[in-house]
Structures are given as structure tokens and as C-alpha cells.
């Protein structure tokens, strides 16, 4: 990564081993979606990367809204939803040594025109840009808009961290004040989602007490 400069990016036509958070498979057929990676060097190190996936989620939403998408929501910490179905995902990979700068690769996958034959490979409700906008051939336009949005957000994040994005994230929170289950390892914690704190941790109210969690995965609690 020493030869890379912040802001350098790569778009791929397909991925042979696409993956999402916690090693899940990301279905990546040829010419169907957006597969995008952006490199950035954070001089402030690992501490400066706290909450980055939340800011990137906003960057993706901003880009999609410029294309005409409405009603988009965010799932903590890294998914973009439309009508309770997953449209896009974010994956952050970090490399850093204690006290040194952090090298960050930000991966974004956006479903653009995904065939129904992949239903069996996807373990959750999903949608694509074709359904959201009722339009085809949006990849080139989206790629250009996404790159600009990501660069703008990263420049602001590098200067000010997560703080400028918190209120915007709260307005997009798909689970605010809803019953959720936070899965942390083999343990499930059920409560009411109360948004995020200043560090980007999720807030969960359990028996009237609000606790923050920095890791885990959430799902709607089934009553």
C-alpha cells in the first residue's frame, strides 16, 4: 500500500470471491452490480477510523439519492436498505500498527441489475437499483456519482471524524425505536434500538437501561 495514494479506487466487472461482513458470500455476477474499492490513508491511525463504516453508508445513500432513489435506510453498521430489503453493503478493511497511520480499503457492493436466479444464494430479502428506480443501465452513472460522494465524505471524515455525520445517520436509521436483537458472537441481546452514540456504537435499551455496543449484528426481533 506504500505506493498508493488516498482516493485511488478500483471498479470491477465481477468478483470471483466476493465477500461481505463476517466472511459472508457477496453474490458478484459479471456486469450486474457495482463492485468498488477505495484506498485511504488515515494519519490518525486506528482511532481515527472509528465509525467509518457509518459515514461510508451515508456516502452511498447520498450517491443513490442523486440518481433519484427515495426512502433509503441504513442498517447499523454497514448495510443500505430499501423497503426492508438490502440494496447495498459496505466492508471496511484496516491495516495499522500501534501509534502509526491506518491504511484503509473501503469496499462497496451495490445491486444494480441482479437476476432472480441468485435467490438461492442470498440469505436475506434483497433488491436492486433496477427495481428501485424502474430504470436500466445505471452502472456508469452510479459509478461516477459514487466516487465523487465517497471522496467528499472521506475528506470530511479525515478532518472531523464521525461527528458531522451523526444526525444524518439518525434520520436514516432503519431500526430506530424498533425491537431488535443484537447478535454478539453466540449471545443475543434483545431490546429497543436507540440509535448511535458519538463513537458510532449502537445504543440498545434493555429493561429501561441504555447500553452501547461497538460490535455485533442486528436483526428485527420476532415477537
N, C-alpha and C positions, 0 to 999 in steps of 0.2 A: 504493500500500500504506500510505500515511501515515494513512489513515482506518481501517485495520483494527486489530484488537486480537488479541493472541496467543490462540489457541484458537478463533477463528472458523472455521467449516467450511461445506462445501457438499457435499450428496449430489445426484447427477444420475440421471435415469432412463435416459439413454443419452448417448453421445458421438458427435458427427459426425466427429471427427478424433482418436479415441483413440490414444495412442501410449505406447510403453514406452521402456526404456533404449536408447540409441543410435538413437533415431528409429524403432524398430520399431513396426509397427501393433499396437494392442491392440484385439481384436475387442470391440465395445461395443454389442450389440443392445439394443433397448428392453426395460426391465423384467426383464432376465435376470440381472444381476450387481450388484455393489456398485461404484460409481464415486464416489470420495470424495476431497476435498481439504481439507487443514488448513493454516491460516496460523499461523506462529510467528515472533516477533522474537527473535533471539539477540543480546543486548548484547555478548557476547564476540566477535562477528564471525565471519569465515570459519573461523578457527582453532577456534572453539567448535563448529563443525558437523562436525568430523572424526569419522567413524564413525556419523553419524546414521542412515544407512540401515540399519545393523545393529541399532540399538536399535529402529527402527520395525518391522523384521521380527519382533522379539520381541514388540512390542505386538500385531501382527496374530496371531501364534501364541497369545498369551495370550487374546485375544478368542475365537479359534476353539476353543480348548480349553474355555472356559467354556460353549460351545454343545455340547460333547461330542465334539469331534474328538480323535482319538488318532493317534499315530505321525507327527505333522507334523515336517518337517525344513526347514532353511534352506540355500539356496544363496547363497554369497557373490557380490555384496554385497546382493542385493535381492529374491530370489525365495523363495516358500514352496512346499514340495513335499509331496506325499502319495503313497506307493507309487511313487516315482520319476517322478511326473507333476506338472506345475505347477498349483497351485491359485490362487495369488495373486502379485502383483508390487507393488513399491514404486518410485516415481520421485520423486527429490528435486530441486527447482529452487531455486537460490540467487541472490540479488541483494545485492551489497555493494560498498562502496568501501573502499579500503585504510584500516585503522585505525578503521573505523566498524562499526556494527551490521550484522547479516546478516538479511535478510528471506527467510524460508524458506517454500516451499509444498510440502507433502508430499502426493503423490498415491498412493492405494492402489486397486488393482483386484482384486476377488475374484470368481472364477467361482462363481455360486450355482446357476443352472439354465441351462446353455448347451447349445443344441441341436447334435446331431451334424453337422448340415449345414454347420457352420462349420469342420469338419476341414480343408478345403482351404485355408482362410485362416490356419491356425495351424501354424507350422513346427516344433512340438515336441509330445511327449506332454502331454496336459492332463487335468485332472479338474475336477469342480465339487462344491459343497457337497452337492448332492442325492445324488451317488454316495457321498461320504464318510460322510454321516450317514443315508442312506436315508430322508431326510425332505424334504418340500417346504415352500415358503412360509417361508423362514428370513430373508428380507432385512430386515424391520423389526427383528426381534430382534437380528440381527447388527449392523445399523447402530448401535443403541443401545449394544451391548456394545463395539463397535469404538471408538466415540467416547470412551467412558469410559477404555478401555485406552490409547488414544493420548494423551489428556490426562495421565494418570498418568505415562506413560513420558516425555513431553516435560518435565513439571515436574522429574522426577528427572534427566533428561539435562541440562537447563539448569543445575542445581545442581552436578552431579558428572561430567558428560561420559559417556563410554562405559564407564568403569571398572566401575560396578555391574552392567553387562550382559554382561561378557566371559565369565564362567564359564557363565552360562545359554546364551549363544550357542554355546559349545563343545559343550555337551550336545546341541544341535540341529543341529550341522554335518553336512550330508548327505554331505560328501566327506572327512571326517577319515580320514587314513591310507589314502586311496584314490589310485590313479593318476589324475592329471588332466592336462589341457593348459590352460595359461593363455594366452589369446589377447590379446596387446597390440599393437594395430594389425595389421600384416601378419605379425608374428612370433609363433610358437607356442613356449611353453616347457613341456616335459613333465617331470613329477616326481611326488612324493608330497605330498599336501596335509597340512600340519601345523597347521591351524587359523589363528588370527589373533593379532596382537600387540596391545599396549596401545593403539595408534592405530587399530586396525581393519584394518590391512593384512593381506592373505593371506600365509601362510607356505608356501613350496614348497621341498621338499628335492630337490636335483638333485646326483647323484653324492656324496651324503653331506654336502653343504653346504646349510644352510637360508638362504633369501633372502626378504625381504619385498617385496611388490608392492602398491602402492596403487591401481593402475588395471588394467583388463583384464576378461576374461570367462573363466569356466572351463567346462570340459566333461570328462566322463569320458574318459580316454584309451582308445582302442580297441586292444586287444592283438592 
